[in-house]
Amino acid sequence: MAGEVRVVQARAPYALARALAATVLTVTGAASAHTWAGGDVPTAPGLALIAAVVLAASLLVLRRGVPAPVLLPVVATLTQPSSPSPSCNAATTDSSDGWTATQPLP
């Protein structure tokens, strides 16, 4: 008895749930790292914007709408801040021994 073998390509199961999990993990990690590095806690609209971009990109990749190597540079560009954070209150100067010193602004 020889049976017929068929290969069926299916899209990623539970793409929305996986994209939501990836978004929560990414936004939580990014906000934690930003805060740990001395920045202020990002604002709610900023977090919502980044979460929307990450969720949309995750859905596109998980549903194979766009290959990841094409989409990742676009997401990186969209989530890059255009100017330094206004919470920066320190100045960096190069010292004579080659190290960079950070000094609080008056």
Buried (B, 14 or more C-beta within 10 A) or exposed (E): EEEEEEEEEEEEEEBEEBBBEBBEEBBEEBBEEBEEEEEEEBEEEEBEBBBEBBBBBBBBBBEEEBEEEEBEEEBEEBBEEEEEEEEEEEEEEEEEEEEEEEEEEE
